[in-house]
Amino acid sequence: METPAQKSIREEFLPFSRPTIGDEEINEVVETLRSGWITTGARTQKFEEACRAYVGAEHALAVSSATAGLHIALLALGIGPGDEVIAPSITFAATINVIEMVGATPVFADVDRDTLLIDCDAVESAISARTKAVIPVHYAGQPADMARLEEICRRHGLALLEDAAHAIGTRYGDRNVGADSRIAVFSFHPIKNMTTGEGGLITTSSAELADRLRLYRFHGMSKDAWKRYDKEGTPHYDIVLPGYKYNFMDIQAAIGIHQVAKLESFIERRSEIARRYDAAFGGIDGISPLKAAPYPARHARHLYVVRIEDRAGVSRDDFIRLLGRNNVGTGIHFTAIHLQPYYRNKYPHWEGRLPNSEWNSARIVSLPIYPLMSDSDAEDVIAACRLAVGSEGRQA
Ligand SMILES: Cc1ncc(COP(=O)(O)O)c(C=O)c1O
């Protein structure tokens, strides 16, 4: 790899991501620590209600992570051994791992080449007599085509479980993702649009599913732990199924209550940076940003993903190294899951059958996009990208 002779674009490393944590979050965490109640309790309830109201959903349950949420969502939907679940391969491992965890079989549908959202025609072709569910991913903060997916699932009697890990604040039409969902699962991992350290949220329009999810979330216990220790509570409980330990702590809620209140301003700042990137990359040959979904939506701008085209004259991995040398952090979201060792070994027949996933898997890079970045940080990212593809002298 050629090393550019000039000095680094930046003196200081710009991390790929950084959460925006203010005094409000810090003070509330301290208050929680001093309060005598740090695990699931009143603050968690307050956080769930704030998220429920923000999304516009009927029911909202905070969980320890989106992975945990997706896992118990599959269980609550009754998915298990012998069942097939259709999902994209361009996603985080958790989306597919949970299918394996419940003993079902993942079936991959290719994604659209330019949005990386699940291709609805590919979903329809992947349906078999064993298919029980579809898990679309609202990739990067853009919504999958829910009207089509709902119609397909209704027609074939399939459950629709939305992996909304990237999508808090995403809108499909004028409705928030998760507002009308049978089940949607959000992530509050630190790189997400809002964070609780680690954490997730399940929204559902079904009271019955919400009840089942509550059981799976906490040991299958018919009464939440904190109610048992309440003034009015009794220490007795029934175990009605073998559930998990996927509850959410008040320490996390102390952060989340303030994050959800700031979420719209976070998305606004992310959108400003995205507009700056869009304007610049329109003029740099060899770097192709993803495209907007062809239906009314609000992109929550969780990730800003570009593809390093073959004509850029630099491989994706060298591009990442060159950005690193210029003190710009990057990410890859994601290497196609069917090419990961476990899945490649277990299901070798997928390789070569998902052309858009494989093409993108080799070329995608995620650039820094978060509210703490200044305009000048964003300009440094653009300058480093331009330098990496050697395009100062050959702009499109
Ligand atoms: C698409 C997708 N699904 C699920 C998850 C899992 O989220 P969590 O880290 O909260 O378990 C992630 C995390 O990055 C993700 O990107």
The ligand as an SDF file (V2000), in Angstrom:
LIG
                    3D

 16 16  0  0  0  0  0  0  0  0999 V2000
  -28.7520   -4.9120   13.2790 C   0  0  0  0  0  0  0  0  0  0  0  0
  -28.4430   -5.1870   14.7210 C   0  0  0  0  0  0  0  0  0  0  0  0
  -29.2110   -6.0660   15.3970 N   0  0  0  0  0  0  0  0  0  0  0  0
  -28.9880   -6.3570   16.6870 C   0  0  0  0  0  0  0  0  0  0  0  0
  -27.9570   -5.7630   17.3830 C   0  0  0  0  0  0  0  0  0  0  0  0
  -27.7190   -6.1430   18.8030 C   0  0  0  0  0  0  0  0  0  0  0  0
  -27.8280   -5.0510   19.6670 O   0  0  0  0  0  0  0  0  0  0  0  0
  -27.2830   -5.1350   21.1580 P   0  0  0  0  0  0  0  0  0  0  0  0
  -25.8280   -4.7940   21.0920 O   0  0  0  0  0  0  0  0  0  0  0  0
  -28.0680   -4.0890   21.9050 O   0  0  0  0  0  0  0  0  0  0  0  0
  -27.5310   -6.5020   21.6600 O   0  0  0  0  0  0  0  0  0  0  0  0
  -27.1390   -4.8430   16.7320 C   0  0  0  0  0  0  0  0  0  0  0  0
  -26.0380   -4.2120   17.4650 C   0  0  0  0  0  0  0  0  0  0  0  0
  -25.2270   -3.4920   16.9830 O   0  0  0  0  0  0  0  0  0  0  0  0
  -27.3770   -4.5580   15.3700 C   0  0  0  0  0  0  0  0  0  0  0  0
  -26.5860   -3.7100   14.6980 O   0  0  0  0  0  0  0  0  0  0  0  0
  1  2  1  0
  2  3  1  0
  2 15  2  0
  3  4  2  0
  4  5  1  0
  5  6  1  0
  5 12  2  0
  6  7  1  0
  7  8  1  0
  8  9  2  0
  8 10  1  0
  8 11  1  0
 12 13  1  0
 12 15  1  0
 13 14  2  0
 15 16  1  0
M  END
$$$$
